[in-house]
Amino acid sequence: MKNLFDVIKLDSDGLIAAIIQHSETGQVLMLGYMNEESLQITLDEKIACFWSRSRQELWRKGETSGNTLKVEEVRCDCDQDALVLQCVPAGPTCHTNETSCFYRTVDAKADLALAGDGVAPE
Amino acid sequence: MKNLFDVIKLDSDGLIAAIIQHSETGQVLMLGYMNEESLQITLDEKIACFWSRSRQELWRKGETSGNTLKVEEVRCDCDQDALVLQCVPAGPTCHTNETSCFYRTVDAKADLALAGDGVAPE
């Protein structure tokens, strides 16, 4: 049995990409990054914790907004440099109050538009 | 109307993360990276093209294996540093012949195990 921490491939900043997927709807909610400490916290507490690249600090998502991500399952990819977390969100995941950060479509000309499933702020 | 190329936030290697999701099943298949050229090719041809970080070259996925990813929809996140592509895969996405690269679970002790939906090589 391999342990993730023995084989994990972190990037030059010591981070691994973590895709957050809604465990019930399958919607991809956000892409975050974890260092080993935030990954360990996530595995221990079953609440998603990231490394904030902009603030350069641990980011316990939802600590202020209440919009936590309860972790149901963690998966690892074939070369151990990406994770998928199946989560139950306590509220909108995006800071814009959209359900998902991926609320805009990109057309063939690369123009951005609001997707049809965009929601009103809660 | 904003154009993605005017607002895209590329990392220090000039890349953006691209999450590939099966457009029918919702399964997350892989995480790849695109530079502007491979993103433009993807938007033009509707077949996913990446930048291979290991080989440092354009990677037209499926060019040799035939396991292309037909792109149905592209979405962009709130800060324009990640994409989700809804795709129809022509075959297994992972080089291991698994449907998805995320075929292993990570438990609370960070031990890796094959997920129940792992498939036999085709």
Interface residues (C-beta under 8 A of the other chain):
Chain A: M1 K2 N3 L4 F5 V7 A17 I19 Q21 G26 Q27 V28 M30 L31 L39 Q40 L43 D44 K46 E73 V74 R75 C76 D77 C78 D79 A82 L83 V84 C94 H95 T96 E98 C101 F102 Y103 R104 T105 V106 D107 A108 K109 A110 D111 L112 A113 A115
Chain B: M1 K2 N3 L4 F5 V7 A17 I19 Q21 G26 Q27 V28 M30 L31 L39 Q40 L43 D44 K46 E73 V74 R75 C76 D77 C78 D79 A82 L83 V84 C94 H95 T96 E98 C101 F102 Y103 R104 T105 V106 D107 A108 K109 A110 D111 L112 A113 A115
